[in-house]
């Protein structure tokens, strides 16, 4: 890979692997990381996953969502193919929307120890109502902790203008 030394990608096994196996049950061990080459700078990395699926734990019916993940990396960054496969592993996982969003955030915090992270799920309506859980985290004792408080209080100041749900 251009720009990355082989030792910087140690532990990244899924990227470029043509024999990808898909897990149909929740599996955080799929997640892989690599080193942030720009640790001296704050910047956001954002992922949008418009095809997230999990199961309602009560009815077993599928729930569909777009998952938005934004984070400010510290030393480690999540590798995107492993993130896709991880999110796919929720396909047969039965949990409420709020639980799925918090599980995703907790797994990413444990994996990367980011400076800041937020996860937002925009679930499609079932029974005439959509549920959009949002959660965030800022590293305790840092400016990111205050940022998390501020963003939590203000995360929905600009209501969505898309009405295709």
N, C-alpha and C positions, 0 to 999 in steps of 0.2 A: 504494500500500500504506500502510495506516495505521501511523504511527509511524516510517516510514522516508522520508527525503528521496530524491528521484530520484538525486542524485549519490552517495548511499550505496549505491545498487544498480547503479552503473555496472559493466558487465561481467557482470551477471546477465541472461542472455538466454533461458534455458529456462523459467524460472518463468512460468506464465501463457500460454506459447506453445502454441497448440492444434495446431500442425503438427509435433509431436514426431517426430523420426526416430530409430529405434532402431539402434544399432551392434551388429552381430553378431560383431565381432572386438574384442579388447581395445583400449581407446582411452582413455588418461588425459587426453587433451586435452578431453574432455567436461566435466571438473570445473570448477566455477565457485566463486568466493568472494565474500563481502561483508564489510564491516567490522564487527568486534565493538564494539557500543555500550557494553559493560561491561568494558573492559580493566582497570579498577582492582580487579576482583573475580575471585577464582578460583571457577569453577563447572564442572561437568561437562555436556557435551552427549553424549547417548547415542543411538545408532541401532541398531535390530535389523532385520536383513534375513533373514526366514525362508525366502526363496525363491531363495537364491543357487545358481547352477549353473555348473560348469566341466566340462572334459573330462579324463579320465585321459590323460596323455601316452603311455602304453604301449598301452592298449586302445581309446582313443577313446570309451569308455563315459562317460555322464554321472555326475557326482558332485554330490550335493545337500547343502546345508548351511544353517544359520542363522549369519549373520555378525553379531557384536556389535562395534560400534565405540564407544569412549568416549574423549573428549578434553577437555582443558582448553584453551580457545582463548587465543590471545594477541591479535594484531591482526586476523587474518583468520579467517573461519569458512567451512566448506563449505556450499554451497547444497544443500538436500536433494534436489530433483528431479535435479540434475546428478549427485549421488551415486547415486541409484537407477539412472540411465541408465548411469553408469560401471560399477556392479556388474553390471548386465545385460550389459555388453560382454564379460564373462568367459564368457558362455554357450557360445561355441565356442573358448574359449582352453584349450589343453592344458598343464596344469602340475600338479604334485603339490600336495596340500592345503597343506603347509607353505610352498611357494613362493607360492601365491595369497595367503595371509595376509600374508606379508612384502612382497609387491608392493603390496598395498593400503595397508599402513602406510607404506611408502616413498613412494608417490605422494601420500598425504595429508600427510606431513611436508614434502615438497617444495612442495606447494601452499600449505599454511597456516602452516608453521613454528609448530606449537602448543607450548604449554608442556609438555604431557604428552599421550600418546596410547597406547591399547592396542587391539589387534584380536584377536578370538578367533573361531575357526571351529569350529562343532559340526557335523561332517559325519555324515551318516547311514551306517549300516554297509553295507559291501560285503564279501562273503566272510566275514561273521560278525564283523567288527571295525569299530569307528568310530575316527576319528582327529580329535582336537580340538586343533589347534595354537593357541598363544597367543604373542603377541609384544607388546612395549611399548617406549616410548621416553620419556625425560625430557630436557628441554633441558640440554645439558652445562653444568656449572659452576653449576647452580641447585639449589634444593631439590627440583625435579622429577626431577632425575637420581637423587637418593637415593630418592625416592618410587618411581621405576621399579624400582630394585633391590629395594626392599621388596616391591612388588606382584608382581614376577616370582617371588620366593621363596615368596610366600604366595598366589598367584593361585588355587590350587585347594584351599584349606583346607576349603571346604565343598562336598563332592561333591554333584552334582546328585541330586535325589530323583525326577526325572521318568524313567520307564523306558519311554517310548513310542518309543524309537529301536530 
